[in-house]
């Protein structure tokens, strides 16, 4: 059955695949297909997307006739039985495109390439796999390889290579830096002189820098401004609930389908259609809501101090409740 590489965002899932492939003394061909290639693709059409992508990665010309020739060649290849593993189709980051029926699509691709010596490898965040694929795949026991964050020694070794003292870093930031992607972002902030030292870095700034970096690189399906607005609106809903004395399910929200940023949102284990804000998500959401409230006061020429004071009591109450 397909192999699933599961872990948190930025834990190094794609790197693990590339490293394992590169360490093979006689590696099969590896074709990397990002999740966005399969948007609005049915399971019956998936193999066509695979064929076109392999043709392109094998150097097919942009001209339609050359691409068609490669696709016909690949179809003949897929219809020829082969012992052993000849090529790998790696579906990268399927959690980034949640409108695709990945369970059926993955099973369809696997069934069509396996006899020809093809294998499917899939990377995904664990929470998405558990809520959307587990129990829906043809294999009752899918092959899973978990990818964990770095341990403290691995993280500290990287910091010490840069002459950075782990003891000078705030504990919450230090824990977050076990994530390879977040550590890379923190080092970029240093290299770009956005901060003078890691001791100046707090968790909110680190996560917001991660959000902006993901948006610029195209890794974040939800644009940064939309995620900022969503977090701010969540905080305003929380404040409204506190003001009205509604504390039950205070941090529970609906519609997880379009939420993929797990640093801020955590799906409920028993109900994947709903989610809760993480503690870091709450802090950032409240900060964004305050800024939005102040901007609104400025646009309408209202005094800023009373506008700010109006938020202090509900925010303090929310902090106590959470």
Protein Blocks (a to p, Z undefined) as FASTA:
>chain_A
ZZdddddehilmmmmmmmmmmmpmbdcddddddfklmgoiafklmmmmmmmmmmmmnopa
fbfklmmmmmmmmmmmmmpccedjfbdcddehkllmmkbcfklmmmmmmmmmmmnopacd
ddddfklmmmmmgopamblbdcddddddddfklmmmmmmmnopafklpcfklmmmmmpmk
lmmmmmmmmmnomafbfklpcfklmmmmmmmmmmmnopambafklmmmmmmmmmmmmmmm
mmnopaghklgcehjllpcblklpccdfklmkbccddfklmmmmmmmmmmmmmmmmmmno
pafklmmmmmmmmmmmmmmmZZ
